[in-house]
Amino acid sequence: MSKSGQIEQQKILRVFKLINLLQVNIGKPVHKLAELLETDERTIYRYFKLLEALGFEVVKEFSKYKIKQPPGQDTPLNYSTFSQEENIWLKSLIESQGKANLLRDSLLQKLQLRSEVKQGTEQLFKANLGKLVGQIGQGISAKKQIWLKDYYSLSSETVSDRLVEPVGFSRDYENIHAFELESLSMKVFKIERIAEVIIASEGWKHETKHELPGQAIFGFTGKNKFNVKLKLSKRAYQLMLEEHPNALPFMSIKNRNQYCFQGEIPQLPGLARFILGLPGEIKVEEGEEMKAYLKVQLEKALY
């Protein structure tokens, strides 16, 4: 990408971050916004005009600025539609921008209203979040440290890079539980506020301090760790994705047609029921405890 293109993408990302910063009950002064976005106050005022052109209402209360929320979350927003030329320009602008994870629902709604941008923005937002989830999942599976680039902290109102050891996802995949190297403690990070994920070369160094708040996988929680490796049919892989989304970090596709699950589970019964429910479609390649448990269950069935 050309230098001018990179600069343009940085501007777009900065506007998305500004929207994120302004969507709060208590606003922020211009000098604080300029500091957080690493720019000057004059640029912030220019961005205010751009947001107003997009349909946002930026209000000032006690020397602090924020985006005024429309009354009622379910009320349709009455923003003007875009012309054909504007649709094409917005679509190309968004698709060329690789860090759209800070795009808030309100921005998506404004771009979607009766315009051709609707499907593209939905796919871009979901695809980028999916990419982040996939990269975090790789870090968990490989037990690697990862960098959360340009992470926006709502509590401290700062944007910084965080080096963490990812441990697991929340059930809704909106957050990750990770051990932060700087504070040497477990923390929760909102995926939507991560600009980019980079997998580091260093492996986990603090695994004994990794703790999850009773997260369930295959319906069970616990501190036991049973290592299991499965070879799945395409149907079994798809059903596992749909019925047990928390298994995603441990699932992979090799050579386009080899579907696998490999990871540690806290209890055997949940996964065993899934395997027994799809006879002939799942092969246990590793996991002696799982093989023994399945054998007992099959003997009970025969009896």
DRENBA-29250 format. One line per 2 residues: their letters; for each residue x, y, z of C-alpha. Coordinates in steps of 0.25 Angstrom, whole numbers. Each point is the difference from the previous one (the first is absolute). Layout:
N
A = X,Y,Z | ...
% end
This chain:
303
MS = 0,0,0 | 5,14,-3
KS = 4,10,11 | -12,9,-4
GQ = -9,-12,1 | 5,-4,14
IE = -2,15,5 | -14,-1,-5
QQ = -3,-13,7 | 6,6,13
KI = -10,12,-1 | -12,-9,-2
LR = 4,-9,12 | 2,13,8
VF = -14,4,-3 | -5,-13,4
KL = 7,1,13 | -6,14,2
IN = -14,-6,-1 | 4,-10,10
LL = 5,10,10 | -12,9,-2
QV = -11,-10,3 | 0,1,15
NI = -9,7,10 | 11,10,4
GK = 7,7,-11 | 14,3,-2
PV = 7,13,-2 | 7,3,-13
HK = 14,0,5 | -2,-14,6
LA = -6,-5,-13 | 12,6,-7
EL = 10,-7,9 | -7,-14,-1
LE = 0,1,-15 | 14,6,-1
TD = -4,12,-8 | -3,15,2
ER = -13,7,5 | -2,6,-14
TI = -1,-14,-6 | -10,-4,10
YR = -9,11,-3 | 1,-4,-15
YF = -4,-14,4 | -12,5,7
KL = -5,6,-13 | 2,-13,-7
LE = -8,-7,10 | -11,10,-1
AL = 0,-2,-15 | -1,-15,3
GF = -13,2,8 | 6,0,14
EV = -4,11,10 | 12,5,8
VK = -4,8,12 | 8,8,10
EF = -3,0,15 | 8,7,10
SK = 12,1,-10 | -1,-15,-3
YK = -4,-6,-13 | -8,-13,-3
IK = -9,-6,-10 | -15,2,3
QP = -7,-13,0 | -14,-1,-6
PG = -11,-3,10 | -4,-14,0
QD = 11,-11,-4 | -10,-7,-9
TP = -5,13,-7 | 4,1,-15
LN = 10,11,-3 | -5,10,-10
YS = 13,3,-7 | 0,3,-15
TF = 3,-10,-10 | 13,0,-9
SQ = 1,3,-15 | 5,-11,-9
EE = 13,7,-1 | 1,2,15
NI = -3,-15,2 | 11,-4,-9
WL = 10,9,6 | -4,-4,15
KS = 1,-15,-4 | 14,2,-6
LI = 4,8,12 | -5,-10,10
ES = 5,-12,-7 | 14,6,-2
QG = 1,2,15 | 5,-12,7
KA = -2,4,15 | -15,2,0
NL = -2,-7,14 | -3,13,7
LR = -12,3,-9 | -11,1,9
DS = -15,-5,-2 | -4,15,-2
LL = 9,2,-12 | -4,-13,-6
QK = -14,4,1 | 2,13,-7
LQ = 8,-6,-11 | -10,-11,-2
LR = -13,8,0 | -7,-3,-14
SE = 14,0,-7 | 9,-10,-7
VK = 10,0,11 | -8,-8,10
QG = 5,-14,-4 | 14,4,-2
TE = 1,7,13 | -6,-11,8
QL = 9,-10,-7 | 12,9,2
FK = -3,2,15 | -2,-15,3
AN = 11,-5,-9 | 10,9,7
LG = -5,-4,14 | 1,-14,-5
KL = 14,2,-4 | 4,5,14
VG = -7,-12,7 | 7,-9,-10
QI = 14,6,4 | -3,0,14
GQ = -4,-15,-1 | 13,-3,-6
GI = 7,6,11 | -8,-8,10
SA = 2,-13,-8 | 15,2,-2
KK = 2,6,15 | 6,12,-6
QI = 0,15,5 | -7,10,-8
WL = 0,15,-2 | -13,7,0
KD = 3,12,-8 | -6,14,2
YY = -9,-6,11 | -10,11,5
SL = -2,-1,15 | -13,7,5
SS = 4,0,14 | 13,8,-2
ET = -4,6,-13 | 13,-4,-6
VS = 4,-7,-13 | 12,-9,1
DR = 6,-13,-4 | -2,-11,10
LV = 9,-13,0 | -9,-11,6
EP = -1,-15,1 | -14,-4,-5
VG = -7,-10,8 | -14,-1,-5
FS = -13,7,-6 | -12,5,7
RD = -13,-8,-4 | -4,11,-10
YE = 13,2,-6 | 0,15,4
NI = 12,-1,10 | 12,-8,2
HA = 6,-4,13 | 15,2,0
FE = 12,1,9 | 7,14,-2
LE = 15,0,1 | 1,14,5
SL = -9,-1,12 | 2,-15,2
SM = -15,-3,2 | -12,-5,-7
KV = -8,10,-8 | -12,1,-9
FK = 2,6,-14 | -12,4,-9
IE = 3,-5,-14 | -7,12,-6
RI = 10,9,5 | 12,-7,-5
AE = 6,6,-13 | 9,-12,-4
VI = 5,-13,6 | 15,-4,-2
IA = 4,-14,4 | 14,2,8
SE = 11,-10,-1 | 1,-2,15
GW = -9,-12,6 | -8,1,13
KH = 9,2,12 | -11,2,11
ET = -9,-12,-3 | -1,-3,15
KH = -7,14,2 | -10,-2,-11
EL = -14,-1,5 | -14,0,-6
PG = -13,4,6 | -6,-14,-1
QA = -1,1,-15 | -7,-12,-6
IF = 4,-8,-12 | -10,-11,-5
GF = -9,4,12 | 10,-3,11
TG = 10,8,8 | 12,-5,9
KN = 14,1,3 | 3,-14,-6
KF = 8,0,-14 | -3,-12,-9
NV = 8,2,-13 | -9,-5,-12
KL = 3,0,-15 | -11,-4,-9
KL = -2,-2,-15 | -13,5,-5
SK = -9,-1,-12 | -4,13,-6
RA = -14,-2,6 | 5,-2,14
YQ = 9,12,-2 | -11,9,-4
LM = -9,-6,12 | 11,3,10
LE = 1,14,-5 | -15,2,1
EH = -3,-7,13 | 13,3,8
PN = 6,13,-5 | 10,0,12
AL = 7,-11,-7 | 4,9,-12
PF = 14,3,6 | 4,-15,-1
MS = -6,-3,-13 | 7,1,-14
IK = 0,-4,-14 | 12,-6,-7
NR = 2,-1,-15 | -15,5,-2
NQ = -6,-14,3 | 6,-5,13
YC = -8,5,12 | 6,-1,14
FQ = -2,3,15 | 12,1,9
GE = 0,5,14 | -2,-2,15
IP = -14,-1,6 | -4,0,15
QL = -10,-12,-1 | -2,-12,-9
PG = -15,-2,0 | -4,12,-8
LA = 9,-3,-12 | -2,-15,1
RF = -15,3,-2 | 3,8,-12
IL = 9,-11,-6 | -10,-11,3
GL = -11,8,-6 | 7,-1,-14
PG = 4,-14,-2 | 11,-2,-10
EI = 2,15,-2 | 11,2,11
KV = 13,-7,2 | 7,2,14
EE = 15,0,-5 | 6,5,14
GE = -6,-1,14 | 1,-13,8
EM = -10,5,10 | -10,3,-10
KA = 2,-13,-7 | -2,-8,13
YL = -12,9,4 | -7,-3,-14
KV = 3,-15,1 | -7,0,14
QL = -12,8,-6 | -1,-10,-12
EK = 0,-12,9 | -11,6,8
AL = -8,2,-13 | 2,-14,-4
Y = -4,-5,14
% end
